[in-house]
Amino acid sequence: MAVDQQIPQRQTMYVVQTSDKRRGIALVLCLIGFLGIGGLQHFYTGRIIMGLIYFFTFGLFFLGTIISLLYILTGGFKDNVGAPLREW
């Protein structure tokens, strides 16, 4: 008699590092940029230099604010260590 031996299957587990910052807060701060106070979303995520550039150029003349808004909405906005922001 043949005994069926089951070979354990290896499962690969992936760990995704996420930021401790939330996308919802970054979204609200980005929307404030349309009122003339640009860069708050970058200050929030720890990207101080980029925040200063946005602040003094009115969000790169609002074009940068629109791009940041799209990145936040699509989940591509990252914090200062390159980790994606947590969900809403």
KARA-V556432 format. One record per residue. N is the residue number from 1. RES is the residue in three letters. SS is DSSP state (@ for helix, = for strand, . for the rest). PSI is psi in degrees with one decimal (* if undefined). OMEGA is omega in whole degrees, 0 to 359 (none if undefined). Layout:
BEGIN
n	res	ss	psi	omega
N	RES	SS	PSI	OMEGA
N	RES	SS	PSI	OMEGA
END
This chain:
BEGIN
n	res	ss	psi	omega
1	MET	.	135.4	178
2	ALA	.	133.7	179
3	VAL	.	125.1	178
4	ASP	.	119.2	177
5	GLN	.	128.1	179
6	GLN	.	126.8	177
7	ILE	.	124.3	181
8	PRO	.	136.1	179
9	GLN	.	138.1	176
10	ARG	.	133.0	176
11	GLN	.	131.1	178
12	THR	.	127.3	179
13	MET	.	134.8	179
14	TYR	.	136.8	178
15	VAL	.	124.7	180
16	VAL	.	122.4	178
17	GLN	.	127.5	176
18	THR	=	158.7	181
19	SER	=	162.8	173
20	ASP	=	0.5	179
21	LYS	=	149.8	184
22	ARG	=	144.5	180
23	ARG	@	-34.8	182
24	GLY	@	-42.6	179
25	ILE	@	-41.8	178
26	ALA	@	-36.2	179
27	LEU	@	-46.0	179
28	VAL	@	-43.4	179
29	LEU	@	-34.6	178
30	CYS	@	-40.6	179
31	LEU	@	-30.6	175
32	ILE	@	-25.3	177
33	GLY	@	-26.3	177
34	PHE	@	-11.2	176
35	LEU	@	0.3	177
36	GLY	.	-3.4	179
37	ILE	.	78.9	185
38	GLY	.	156.0	173
39	GLY	.	-1.2	183
40	LEU	@	-33.3	179
41	GLN	@	-30.3	178
42	HIS	@	-38.1	174
43	PHE	@	-41.9	181
44	TYR	@	-39.5	182
45	THR	.	4.9	175
46	GLY	.	10.4	179
47	ARG	.	76.5	190
48	ILE	@	-45.1	182
49	ILE	@	-46.5	179
50	MET	@	-36.2	177
51	GLY	@	-41.1	178
52	LEU	@	-40.3	178
53	ILE	@	-46.2	179
54	TYR	@	-39.6	183
55	PHE	@	-44.4	184
56	PHE	@	-11.1	178
57	THR	.	18.9	182
58	PHE	@	51.7	179
59	GLY	@	42.5	185
60	LEU	@	49.4	179
61	PHE	@	42.0	178
62	PHE	.	-16.9	178
63	LEU	@	-42.6	178
64	GLY	@	-34.6	178
65	THR	@	-39.6	178
66	ILE	@	-41.9	179
67	ILE	@	-43.2	177
68	SER	@	-39.6	179
69	LEU	@	-44.3	179
70	LEU	@	-40.7	178
71	TYR	@	-40.3	180
72	ILE	@	-43.8	182
73	LEU	@	-33.2	181
74	THR	@	-4.9	178
75	GLY	.	12.3	181
76	GLY	.	-2.5	181
77	PHE	.	131.7	185
78	LYS	=	159.1	179
79	ASP	.	-168.1	186
80	ASN	.	-15.6	177
81	VAL	.	5.2	177
82	GLY	.	8.1	179
83	ALA	.	139.9	178
84	PRO	=	150.6	181
85	LEU	=	152.3	177
86	ARG	=	162.3	178
87	GLU	.	169.9	189
88	TRP	.	*	none
END
